[in-house]
Amino acid sequence: MRATARAHANIALVKYWGKRDAELNLPAAGSLSLTLGALTTTATVAFEPGAGRDELQLDGAPAPEPARARMSRWLDVVRARAGTDARARVISANDFPTASGLASSASAYAALAVAASRAAGLELPARELSALARRGSGSAARSVFGGLVLMHAGDSDAAAFAEPLEHDREWPLRMVIAIIGGGAPKAHGSRDAMEHCAATSPLHQGWLASVPGDLAAARAAITACDTDALGRVAERSAMTMHASAMAARPAILYWQPATVACLHEVQAMRAAGIRGYATIDAGPHVKVLTEADQAGAVAARLQAIDGVGEVIVSGIGGPAVELEG
Ligand code: DP6
């Protein structure tokens, strides 16, 4: 009735930004990501027959009520599948600051999917685990797997899962993460923001129309082990997503001055022969896709920018796993 699991965060190279179905949390399009070795969540789930309600402890403190209630609704899906009505005590901890605004729902719900299904006595195949994680958070479906991961749009609960892509195991990809904004919580959660964009942005349809071509180009780059081609797709996918967000009414602007400064610096780096490509999620931080031999130079140049706090260099992470004990 109790299990612990660990999962890594991931950064989308082709973004997920829009839903087909909010209730089942089906994405409106596919996406593609890199799992990050440096950022992990460890979650323990213990079902306790007789307990009054689900409890969630996050980084050592009781979770805010919206996070607890969201997890509780997700646990209902696990309970329905396992045929139990026991409530659970859940402990979740990130090895990176939750308040930094780095996405934590992906690693959290991937770890929760493994831990909760095992604690409930379910033996789910990887695709079903991925679909279960998606019910908690769309990006979490990808964190079930390591390496480069493709999320299928899927038009049903069972069809919307992620799967790992074949790639050269020696590929020295790195993600350099520049934390911006002094850890201030982000203004718009991705869930509400993508709904607002779908409802009000005149660019939303254009954004969605750009995804299949970017997915095809990213997959071709992965097959060819071509970092520059993959980086170019990642950068244009992020820019297109943010253009749609900025065109929403009212606008959603995640960028801080340091975000823009990092984007210019990445262009200057490329002009100077350093191969790095920027991506940005639902927050101000800039993540730069590069290779191991350039990561130190990229990190040093981003670190020198006013408004950039910590800089983290991450390699490729593995799949979500159950831990002993
Ligand atoms: C910008 O997975 O957080 O990071 O499914 O509503 O939980 P929900 O959304 P979420 O959205 C992630 C948005 C993104 C892009 C991405 O990771 O693909």
Residues whose N, C-alpha, C, O or C-beta is under 5 A from the ligand:
A	BS01	DP6	A12 V14 K15 Y16 S31 S105 G136 S137 G138 S139 A140 S190 R191 D281 A282
